[in-house]
Each structure stands twice: as C-alpha cells, then as structure tokens.
C-alpha cells in the first residue's frame, strides 16, 4: 500500500479551524455597511467590477488590491479512472476506482497594475482510492496519501478593456510545480505549464466569459488542449452574485454553480458545486471559502 499521512487528526483539525474562521469573519464583516456595488460603473461592468479576471470563478482583482482566499474542497467520485502504471506497475490499462479527497487551499491574488495580476495557490490534501477488483496487478485494494497538493502560480494580463462596442480580452500563464514527485495520488510529479486566453462581455442580463487554453506536461513531453470554459455571472443584488459555467478538458467536462454572498465591501463568501457531466469527470466537488480584500499601496 502506498500511504503517507499527517500526524493523527491534524488534517481534520485544520479543516475545522478553517471553517470556524469563515463563520467568525463573516459574522464580524456583516456588521460593516456595504456600498452599493457597481452603482457608479458602466452597465457592462456592474456584474464584475473593473478588476482583472483571476483563475477563481467570478473573481476579479483591482490595482493595489490583495485577495486572500482560504477555502475547503471535497471530492467524491465513484468511477475515477486510473492506470496501474501511474502507481509504479507495468500495466498501462485503464480501470475505475472509488476516489475520495478533502483539500484545504489558500489562494493569493494581487493586482500589480490595472491590467496585470499575480496569483499563488497551494493546497494540503488527504485522498484515498479504492482500486478496481478487476485490476490484475499487485496494487493495494486501497491507496491513501496525504500531504502537500498542487502548488501553482499564475500571471494574468488584460490586453483590452471592455467598452460599449467591444469585449474585454485577456490571457494567462500558469505554472504548476513538482513538489510531490514520490506520490502518485496527490500533487504533481513534474512541471506543468498552461497558456490560455479569453474574452468577457457584459450585458444587461449578465456577463459572459469564454476562455480556452493549451497545456504542456514535461512528464508526458507533449502539448495538449487544456481547459475550455463558457461562464455566466450575474449580480442579482448588492449582496449576491450568481455564477454558472461549463468547463472541461477533452472528455472531462463539469457543470459549476456558485453563489457569492458579499457580507461587506472587503469580504464575500463563495459556495461552489461542481458536477461531472461525463464519466471521467469527478462526480461531485463542493467548495466553500471566504475571499478577503486588502488594499496594498
């Protein structure tokens, strides 16, 4: 069995502390009066504001603003695809197993200029995979791993801002670092790079974003089509924004829904659910967290 663990109960205590912090901060922030969001912006910016798009759904960062987003995500997949050779065995054949994971993450985003933003994201994850009974190799019936998950940075650049006559155009470059070379179930074993571009257009009935990317995996030594997504964002009140999107890479496609509760001008809670639309996508991945905004001059 492949297994590495945190000290007993550490991951659970971290998760409980994180969720308790969400509630404490939200309760305190709710006492701060909130400005009328988007009231002074052009109609096509009222759903999202004037910031640069980030990798977080429906989340934008402005110049001199630091976003701190601690969040928790759970993964449930009863037909997760794996191949024994991914775990050090010779057989290169796909099987389906039962996958579960709990992940605590931290996201930092900073608006360097009005059109340039930097992101850093890191995760601690505890995951398990119950392998298929049809798998003929000596692989364990259940594989468990815990530790550092994906660590990545991203550069976001807005080429053109939206006007009444044209959409906003942006691009991004993501780098995933190989901090888990000796673990097969979590993290990334080698360098991965992703370059993407997209456009945003705001309408009276909501804001639409389309983006697509290409990616390179040094482990596989090849380029491939990355994530493609069609997204919708709507501010339904000064305190609430709703998001929906379809995102996928080739045969792994998900439907994502999200509600954003702006408890103050400097904090909003994100409640997110991702549902697999294809058999190779994760069946269900709920997420909850709070985005905190700090001015950094």
Secondary structure as UniProt FT lines:
FT   STRAND          3..4
FT   TURN            8..9
FT   HELIX           10..29
FT   TURN            30..31
FT   TURN            37..40
FT   HELIX           43..45
FT   TURN            46..48
FT   STRAND          52..53
FT   TURN            57..58
FT   STRAND          60..61
FT   STRAND          65..83
FT   HELIX           84..87
FT   STRAND          94..111
FT   STRAND          116..130
FT   TURN            133..134
FT   STRAND          142..160
FT   TURN            164..165
FT   STRAND          168..176
FT   TURN            181..182
FT   STRAND          192..203
FT   TURN            204..205
FT   STRAND          206..217
FT   TURN            218..221
FT   STRAND          222..235
FT   STRAND          240..249
FT   TURN            250..251
FT   STRAND          252..264
FT   TURN            265..266
FT   STRAND          267..276
FT   TURN            279..280
FT   STRAND          284..295
//
